[in-house]
Amino acid sequence: MTAPTLAARRARAAALVGILTLAAGALTPGPGAAADAQWQPIASIQAAAVAAARASLGKTDAAIEATALDERLKLPACTRALDARLEREVRNGRGTVAVSCAGEEPWRLFVPVRVVEQVRVLVASHGLVAGALLGADDLEVRTQSSTSLPLDYLSDPSQAIGLTMRRAVPAGTLLAGAALEAPELIARGALVTLVAGSGAVRVKSEGVALEAARRNGRVRVRTASGRIVEGVVEASGEVRVGT
């Protein structure tokens, strides 16, 4: 057997050095890993925001996600557990959670969250004309996704019964507060009853309305003495004045 040549011995030595270097590299964090450890993982911030939103809703079946977080965001790694609290109430599927760190390098971040769930909504059971006074037969409750709902959507017939339509809508139209208004209870020039006081002590008098008014609306009234007062229209059609 011939002795290894000098070139072969050098090749084996270089291979051994390469293997040892590779092993050491696997056990020792490189510059990139060390740098990443300095920053709070985005996933942990998102998880904290989602947990806070879910706790506020008290629902475990809703799909919740933290949105609008840039993956390039660099916040110092927190030396304590993150604190997450609801900053803006979840409404119509959207809210905001404040995620903060009270560690050595404190910070605070507002994280938008989106909640997708099935909610009850109120719709017109048939075509409705402008000015229609709503009753139970005009309304229907359905279930649909909470995404893309108007802020003032209605979910219970009691929220709409007794109100009137501002405009005509076809059957199946989602009903929102902006589309409804209280019926006109007082016409301009009508004789109205003024009520002052409360409980057992109630003083009533008469006056003439100077303008038309709806339930819970304010109206000016000329009293029998010619004095002009302002009050709030009650459901009975009476006008409450004073406190």
SULBELWO-V427059 format. One record per backbone hydrogen bond with DSSP energy under -0.5 kcal/mol. NH is the residue of the N-H (numbers start at 1). CO is the residue of the C=O. E is the energy in kcal/mol with one decimal. If there is no record, write none. Layout:
BEGIN
nh co e
NH CO E
NH CO E
END
This chain:
BEGIN
nh co e
9 5 -2.1
10 6 -2.0
11 7 -1.8
12 8 -2.2
13 9 -2.0
14 10 -2.1
15 11 -2.0
16 12 -2.2
17 13 -2.2
18 14 -1.9
19 15 -2.1
20 16 -2.3
21 17 -2.2
22 18 -2.1
23 19 -2.2
24 20 -2.3
25 21 -2.0
26 22 -1.5
27 23 -1.2
28 24 -1.6
34 30 -2.1
35 31 -1.8
36 32 -2.2
37 33 -1.7
38 35 -1.2
39 36 -1.7
40 75 -3.5
44 41 -0.6
45 41 -1.3
46 42 -2.4
47 43 -2.3
48 44 -1.9
49 45 -2.1
50 46 -2.5
51 47 -2.3
52 48 -2.0
53 49 -2.2
54 50 -2.5
55 51 -2.2
56 52 -1.9
57 53 -1.5
58 54 -1.9
59 54 -0.9
63 116 -2.0
64 62 -0.6
65 114 -2.1
67 112 -2.6
70 68 -0.6
73 70 -2.1
75 73 -0.6
77 38 -2.5
83 100 -2.7
85 98 -2.1
87 96 -2.6
88 96 -2.2
91 89 -0.6
91 94 -2.8
94 91 -1.5
95 113 -1.9
96 88 -1.8
97 111 -2.7
98 85 -3.2
99 97 -0.7
99 109 -3.3
100 83 -3.2
100 98 -0.5
101 107 -3.0
106 103 -0.5
107 101 -1.2
109 99 -3.1
111 97 -3.5
111 109 -0.6
112 67 -0.5
112 110 -0.6
113 95 -2.4
114 65 -2.7
115 93 -2.9
116 63 -2.9
117 115 -0.6
119 117 -0.6
119 144 -2.9
121 142 -2.8
122 154 -2.3
123 140 -3.0
124 173 -1.9
125 138 -2.2
126 138 -0.5
128 169 -2.8
131 165 -3.0
132 129 -1.9
134 132 -0.6
134 163 -3.1
138 135 -1.5
139 136 -1.3
140 123 -2.1
142 121 -2.6
144 119 -2.2
146 117 -2.0
149 146 -0.9
153 150 -1.6
154 175 -1.8
159 156 -2.0
160 157 -2.0
161 157 -2.5
162 134 -2.5
163 160 -2.3
164 181 -3.4
165 132 -1.4
166 179 -2.8
167 179 -0.5
169 128 -2.3
172 124 -3.3
173 170 -1.4
175 122 -3.0
177 152 -2.2
179 176 -1.6
180 177 -1.5
181 164 -2.1
183 162 -0.7
185 183 -0.6
185 213 -1.5
186 213 -2.2
189 209 -2.4
190 187 -2.1
192 207 -2.8
194 192 -0.5
194 205 -3.3
195 239 -2.8
196 203 -2.4
198 201 -0.8
201 198 -1.5
202 200 -0.9
203 196 -2.9
204 202 -0.5
205 194 -2.0
207 192 -2.0
208 222 -2.5
209 190 -2.7
210 220 -2.8
213 186 -2.3
215 183 -1.3
216 233 -3.0
217 214 -2.4
219 231 -2.3
221 229 -3.2
222 208 -2.7
223 221 -0.6
223 227 -3.4
224 206 -0.8
226 223 -1.8
229 221 -2.8
229 227 -0.6
231 219 -2.2
232 240 -2.2
233 217 -2.8
234 238 -3.1
237 234 -2.0
239 193 -2.9
240 232 -2.6
240 238 -0.6
241 195 -2.5
END
